[in-house]
Amino acid sequence: MTVPFIDLGRVMAPFSEDMKAAALRVLGHRQFILGKEVEAFEAACSQALDGHHVIGMSSGTDALLAGLMALGVGHGDRVVTTPFSFFATAGTISRLGAVPVFCDIEPVNFGLDPQKVALTERRGVKAIVPVHLYGHVMDMTSLIAAMPGIPILEDAAQAIGARDAFGRVAGELTAAAAWSFFPTKNLGAAGDAGMASTKDPAMADLLRMIRTHGQTAQYAHRLVGGNFRLDALQAAILGAGLPHLNTMNATRRVNARRYEERIRARGIDADRVVLPQIHEGHSVHQYVVRVKRGRRDLVQSSMKAKGVGTMVYYPIPFHLQECFANLGYRKGDFPEAELAAHEVLALPVFPGLTESEHNEVVDALVAALA
């Protein structure tokens, strides 16, 4: 049996007709940029995020970029972040002429380690950008205490619908959060889309201004922003999927817990595979195991040969990327991030995964570890 890593047809099946109707509605009224579709989606997301202000953006990357601009990050500023994430986390910092300052991760949930942040030179630090990787919202209290007074922009691209252990959404305790609706996210658009959120109304106004070239009135610009607007078509399509988000996330958690039960029942212990910790607020954007003993690549190849799709998020930490060589980091500087890059393996966990497919994944994993 062939098991895809993700099947968007199955993921979106429960609301595919609503998506089609939404797209036709936009094609009918032809208000393609911002407008009522975007406003309605922002309002619905605001409710889902406990009343935070929501600003639709053209992508998760642009939401990060706009958030950094709103915090005044510019040339020469230092921004503390993780070396283990999707490239946009560090790439947006560099795009503004700022300097990414990497701190190592903690090994359980792959989040920025507050203890490492606390040891970082504070001079010149303009902001901190932590990442809620794979759908786990890290506890921000410890990070805030690690470098008090420094504004935090949370990269919540993988955490839509997720909450931390205290029931808080991303952005509850910090300046702002950035989110992605890339098609394979838990809530996916039909292309690139994203949003920013904040509890601060002044920050929300600034983000809205930045997303439209810093414009305050037609052809009047208070500052230099960008073209970061969310298309009405994407907003309408996302609005069709949003009511199903909690159900889809719950299904992901069920799939994750089945993995844990079945893998442990097959006698696979933590010396060979470390399983993720899934709690009720985890959105399980990815179900990522750690394959020990340096066998990750062999296990992935074996599973591929059996028709089971897997992915590695992410194989090369930022400090070892060619584009960041000028920062002067070396192999060994961030051992936890480097070890994670050699061990992580994401298994299929999408809504619509059948029980027989689930069993096939476990069988393939167990056989590869034998």
N, C-alpha and C positions, 0 to 999 in steps of 0.2 A: 504494500500500500504506500502511495506517495502522500506525504503530509506537508502541506505548504507552511511556510513560516507565518504567513498571514494571508487571508483571503478577504479582500475588501467587499466582494460581492456578498459574502455571508454576513460580514460585520454590519453592513448597511441595509441588509434585506428588510428588517422590520420597519424602516422608514424610507425606503427607496422611492415609493410613490409620492410621499410628502416632499422629498427632495426634488423630484421632477416637477411637481406642482409649484414649488417655490421658485425654481429656475424659470418656468414659463411665466410666472407672475412678474418677475423682474423683466423678462423680455417683453412683456406686455406694457408695463408702465415706463420702461426705458430710463428710469432714474438709476444710472449705473454706478455713480460715485457717491459714497456716503448716503445721506437721506434717511427715510423712514425705516428701511430694512435694517440699516446699521444701527439706528437708534433703538429699534425693537430688540435686536440681538444684544446690544449693550445692556439694556434694561433687564433682560432675562438673565444674563450672566451676572449682573450686579446682585440680583436676588440669590443666585446660586452661591455667590461669594459673600454672603452675609452683609450685603448692602455697600460693599466697596464700590468706588467709582470705577467704571470700566471704559477704556478707550480702545476702540477697534483699530488694529494695525495691519499693515500689508503682509507681515510675516512675524514669526517669533524673533527672528534675527533683528528686524527693524524695531520691534518692541524693546529689545535689549538696548539697541543703539539709541533710541529716543529716550529711554530711561536714563542712560548714562549722560546724555546731553542735558537732560533736565536737572541732573545733579551737578552740572557744571564741569564734568570731566573733560579735560582737554590736554593739550600737548605737554608732555613731561610729567603729568600726574601719575601717581602710582595707584594701581587698583589691585587689591588682594583677591585672588580667586583660586579655583581648583585646577590642577593639571589634568584632570580626568573627567572629560565631558565631551559633548558635541562641539565642534570647532567654533561655532558662533559665540560661545561663552567668552573665549579669549580673543577671538577675531574682532569683535566689536570694540573691545578695549583698544586694541592696536590701531584700528581704523581711525580713531580719534586722536592718534598721536600719543596716547597714554601708554604706560608701561605695565603689562601684566606682572604681578608679583605672585608667584605660585606658592601655595602651602599644601602640604600633603593631606591625604584623605584618611578617614577612619575606615577600618577594614570591614565593618559589618554592613553598613548601608551606603558606603562609598561617598559620604558627604564630606565637605570641608571640615577638617579637624579643628575645633575651637582651641585646643591646647597648642597646636602648631601656630595658629593665628596669633595667639597671645604672645608668642615668642618672636614675632615678626617686628622688624623696625617700623615704628609708626610714622616716622618723618616722611612727609610728602604723600601719605596715603589719603586719597580723596574719597574712595568708596570701597565697599566689599561686595563681591558678587558670588554668593553661594549657589549651588545647584541642587535641586530636589530630584536626584537621579532615579530613574526607573519607576517613578510613582510614589516614592517615599518622601514625605515632607519632614525634613530634619527639624529638630528643636532649635528654634532661633534664639532662645533665651541665653544659652551658653555662648553663642557666637557674638551676640550683642555685648555680653560681659567681657569677652576676650579683647575687644578693642572699642571701648565705650566712646560714644560721640561721633563715630564714623558712620555715615549713612550707608544703608544696605539696600541693594537692588537684588531681589531674589529671581534667579532663573528657574521659573516654574514651568518651563516648556513641556516637561513630561509629567506634570502633576495636576492636570485638570480633573476636578472631582475628588481630589485627595485631601486629606487632613492629617495633621500631626497627631501624636499620641494624646494631646489635650483637646482635640477636636477643632483646632484652628486651621484655617486655610492659609495658603501662602500670602504674604503681604500684611498679615494682621498686626505685626509688631514692628514693621520696617517701613522704609520710604515708599517702596513700590515693588511690584512683581511683574515679570514678563512671561507671556504664555504663547504657545504655538498650537496651530491647528493644521499642521502638515497632515496630508491625507492618512498617514498611518498612525497618527496620535489617537488617543482614546476617544476624542471628538475630532473628527477630521473633516476638512473642507475638500472641495474639488480642485484644489490647487494650493498655492501659498496663502496663508492667512495667520493672523495672530492678534494679540491684544495686550494692553498694559492695564494694571489695576493699582489702586491706591486708596487709602482711607483719607488722604489729605485733599480737600477740594482745590486748594491752590496748586498742588502738584498736578491734579487732574486737568485743570485749566491750562497749565504749562505744557503738558503732554499733548493736549488737543491742538495747541498752537504749533508745537514742533512738528506734528504729523502733517500739517498743511503749510510747509515752508515758513513757519513762524508768522503766519498771517493773522492779523486781528480784524481786518475788514478787507474787502476786495481790493487787491493790489497795494495794500498797506501792510508792511512787514516789520514787526518789532524786533525780530531776531532771525538768524539763519537756521531754518529747520530742515525738513526733508519732505519727500513725497512718500509718506508712510500710511496712506489712507487704506482702509479696508474696503474692498469692492462690495457693492450691494449684493451681487450675485453670490459671493461667498458667504456673506452674512445671512442671506435667506436660506441657503443650504445648511449652514451650521445651525440656524434656528430650528430647522426640521429635525436635526439630530439631537439637540440639547435635551429635550424631554426624556430621551432614552439613555442619557449618560449614566445615571446612577445604576440602572439595571445592567448596563454593559459592564460597568466597573465591578458590580457584585458578581457577575458571571466570571470575570477575570479572577476574582478572589477564590471562587469555587474551583476553577481550573487549577489555580496555584496550590490550593490545599490538597487537591487530588494528587498532584505531583508529589507533594511531601509524603502523603500516606503510602502511595504506591512505590515510590523509590525506597523508602525506609522498609516497607514490607518485603522488598527484594534483597534486603541485607546490605544495602550500600551505605556505608558509614561516612562520617565527616573526614576520615583520612583520605577518601577518594573524591567525594563531592560535598561541598558545603552548600546547603540550601538557604535561600533568602528568608528573612523573618517577615512574615506577612501579618499585619494587624488590620483591624476593621476599617481604618482610615486609608490604608494603602490602596492606590488605584491600579497597581500591577500593570503599569504601562509596558514593562517587560518583566518576564520571569527569568531572572539571571542567576545561574548557579556558578560556583567556582570549582573548576576541575583541577584537582591537586596533582602533585608529583610530575608537573611539567607535561601533562598528557592532553591538554586542551585541544591542540591542533589535530592530534591523532584521533581523539574522540569525535571532533567535528567532521573530519574526513570520513570516518567510519559511519556516522549517522547519515551523511550525505549519500554515501554509497547505498544505503538502505532506503533512500528516498525521503528522508526526514530533513526538513528545512530548519536551520539554526542561523544565528547571527552573532557576531562579536561586536559589542559596544563597550569599549573602543580599543583598538589594538595598539595605538601609538599615543602615549601621553603628550601633552602640549610641549613640555620642556624638551622633548626629543624630536619635535617637528622641525624640519629644515627652516621654515619661515620664522621661527623664534630662536634660531641659533645665535643671533646677535645679543640675546639676553644673558648668555654666558652660563647657562645651566648645563650640567653633565649627567650622564647615566649614573644612577645611584643617589642622586640628590633627593628623590622622592620615592623611597622604596615601596611604600604601600600602593601608590598609583601604578608603579611599574609592575608590581606583582599582580595587581588586579588586571592590568592590560594583558598579561600572559595567562590568566586563569578564567576570566569571565566568558560565559557562554549562555546566550538567550535561547530558550525553548519556546515553541509555539504556545500561545496562551490566549489567543483572540476569541471573542465571543463567536460561537458557531462551530468551534472545534468539537468534533464528535467524540463519544466515548471510545470507539474503536481506534480513532486517530490518537487519542490520548494514550491508550495502551500501547500503540505502535511506537510512540515517542519514548515511553519508558522502556520498552523492550529494546529499542535501538541503543538507548543510553546505557542500559545494564550490559548489553552485549559488548559495547565499545569499551567498557570499563573492566571487562573480565580479564 
